[in-house]
Amino acid sequence: MLKTRLIPCIITKNDLVVQSFNFNKYLPIGNVKTAIEFFVNWDVDEIVIIDIDATKELRAPNVELVTWAAKECFVPLTVGGGIKTLEHIQSLLKAGADKVCLNSVVRNNLAFITEASNIFGDQCITVSVDVVKTDSGYAVYDYLSKEVSGMDLKHHLQEIEAAGAGEILLNSVERDGSRLGYDTELLKEVSSSVNIPVIALGGVGRFEHLADAVLKGGCQAVAAANIFQHMEHSTIAAKAQMRSSGLEVRLSSEVKYEDFSLDILGRPF
């Protein structure tokens, strides 16, 4: 049985880590290098770093940061933000990234996914899709224009899969920073529409929310951002909660997960 991946997502505005709320408000947290150093010392399966301002500010990906991070990380590293060309992907992978995360560049150019996966392999290509809930259902959200796209969500996701993406990072705009848990109806709808792995993101406020993405939403991996920023041992406690919920997870031989208990707010004690 495949193990469920736990993936901290580091959201940055250039080199500053932020907490995001509904894709609208951002609380500064600290330096991205400090965040990376924190996570590599705890029990995670991958790390995702996304610079949400790079494309809007017409900046190329920060290859220097990736070069540094790759030397610090002992887990797969996914990098997104500012990727517009195959050369950008090549430079990130050469710097030490294991995967790239594409968003706006492929929204109206699915051929870019095909070109990238043919050259670098589909295992390197993650496509991030931001979703909002409307009166008529779920729709793709354009972060740059802050507008709802008219494209059909299921069809768009199936096109992403057919184009050669290796996995989908699915983010709920409404749940972003809400602490209400994942939108499991959205996750279930998406995971049943495609055959590639779906990573859930957006809304985790308690560690038991993580298991919901798998047991109720059908996802293969769980990601979160805000909840991990202020709590030591947070990722280990998250794994402990996932394990107690019956999920198969990769365990560190140096951690006694059964020793972790969680208080009423889901914090380890």
C-alpha positions, -999 to +999 in steps of 0.1 A: +000+000+000+013+034-010+022+057+019+005+091+022+029+119+018+030+148+042+042+180+025+048+214+041+041+242+017+063+273+021+045+303+006+068+332-001+066+367-014+101+369-028+123+358+002+097+364+029+076+335+041+039+345+046+007+330+059-020+333+033-057+340+040-081+335+011-055+345-015-061+381-002-043+389+030-008+378+039+009+377+073+047+379+072+064+351+091+101+352+085+130+343+062+126+314+037+159+299+046+149+297+082+117+279+073+136+254+051+160+247+079+131+241+103+114+216+081+144+196+070+151+188+107+116+172+112+097+144+097+084+154+062+083+136+029+087+166+006+089+204+007+071+228-017+083+264-020+061+287-040+069+324-047+035+338-053+047+372-065+074+360-090+051+358-120+032+390-112+065+409-108+080+394-139+108+378-119+125+345-129+127+317-103+152+322-076+178+296-087+203+308-060+179+300-033+172+266-048+209+258-050+212+266-013+180+247-003+191+216-022+222+214-001+201+216+031+172+193+021+173+156+025+138+152+010+124+160-024+121+197-032+094+212-054+097+248-065+071+271-081+067+307-090+080+327-120+084+296-143+077+307-179+101+287-200+117+253-204+150+270-196+136+280-162+127+244-154+161+232-166+179+257-144+158+248-113+164+210-118+200+216-124+202+237-092+188+207-072+150+209-073+133+175-078+101+189-092+087+221-105+052+235-098+035+251-127+003+273-125-004+304-146+020+294-174-001+264-183-036+277-178-040+286-214-010+267-228-014+230-220+013+222-246+039+236-222+031+206-198+036+182-227+069+198-237+082+199-202+072+163-193+087+150-226+120+166-218+123+163-181+099+134-173+063+137-159+076+128-124+091+163-124+060+182-134+034+192-107+006+215-118-010+237-092-047+245-097-065+271-075-102+266-072-132+286-059-167+275-051-194+293-071-232+291-072-229+266-101-201+245-086-163+247-086-143+268-109-106+275-117-094+307-101-068+330-117-045+344-089-030+370-112-062+386-123-082+376-092-109+364-115-129+332-119-122+313-151-150+301-172-134+268-180-149+236-167-129+223-137-131+186-144-124+190-181-094+213-173-080+188-148-084+159-173-066+180-199-038+186-175-034+149-169-036+141-207-010+168-214+015+149-192+014+163-157+027+139-130+005+152-102-019+180-093-016+203-063-052+214-056-057+245-035-091+258-023-093+296-022-121+297+003-104+273+027-070+290+024-061+301+059-096+293+072-085+265+096-119+248+088-103+218+072-100+207+035-130+210+012-134+172+010-163+175-015-139+193-039-112+168-033-135+139-039-148+154-071-112+161-084-096+128-073-123+108-089-119+127-122-082+120-128-058+091-124-027+110-114-020+118-077-038+147-062-022+167-034-047+185-011-040+220+001-059+248+019-077+249+052-059+227+077-065+240+112-061+207+131-040+177+124-070+154+121-080+174+090-050+158+072-065+123+072-098+137+059-082+145+026-073+108+021-102+090+038-130+113+026-114+132-003-095+103-020-062+122-023-028+106-023-009+133-005-016+161+020-001+196+021-004+225+045+012+258+051+000+280+080-004+253+106+033+243+105+047+278+110+045+283+148+047+249+163+079+229+171+074+192+164+044+201+143+052+178+113+060+149+136+027+154+155+009+156+121+024+122+112+014+108+146-022+119+140-023+105+104-009+072+118-036+070+145-062+077+118-052+045+100-031+060+072+001+044+060+028+070+064+066+069+062+080+069+098+113+081+111+132+055+130+143+082+155+107+092+165+084+074+190+051+084+174+031+067+201+044+091+226+027+120+209-007+131+223-027+161+210-046+186+231-081+200+223-066+224+197-046+196+181-012+207+195+013+181+207+020+178+244 
